Amino acid sequence: MQRATKEAGKRPLRPGVYVHVVQHCVANRPPNPGRYRMLFETTPGRRRLFRNGDNYDPAREGAKIVPAREDVPTEYSELLDWYRGWGQDDVEQRIKNDPLLALYGDGKDLWADEKADDYVRRLREGWE
């Protein structure tokens, strides 16, 4: 809403903008009635653009993710091109390039030759 207000400048926002930002366009909220998947709620009150791989309410399956180019003012049309690259990129590639997710599986060989119960028992040796 802050960004929409800033972009509008002195022009008043259309009355439906707020309800779209908090409900109709939020992919991970139940549709009521809008089913768009344009935004993603990261924490209560915080939203970002929806991107491929984000969780969403199943009732929003197949709903619009990107506005039609003709519905966007021409000065923002390049943002649609940017979003198509950012929001719809390959999820597997994004996971592969994530430094934290790249750690998945590291250390699995640490206990490969020892059962979990034996490991815990060994750690607890000497405890009173």
ABEGO torsion letter per residue (X at the ends): XAAAAAAAEABBBBAAAAAAAAAAABAABBBOABABBABBBABBGBBBBBBBGBBBBAAABGBBABBBAAABBAAAAAAAAAAAAAAABBAAAAAAABAAAAABGBGAAAAAABBAAAAAAAAABGBX
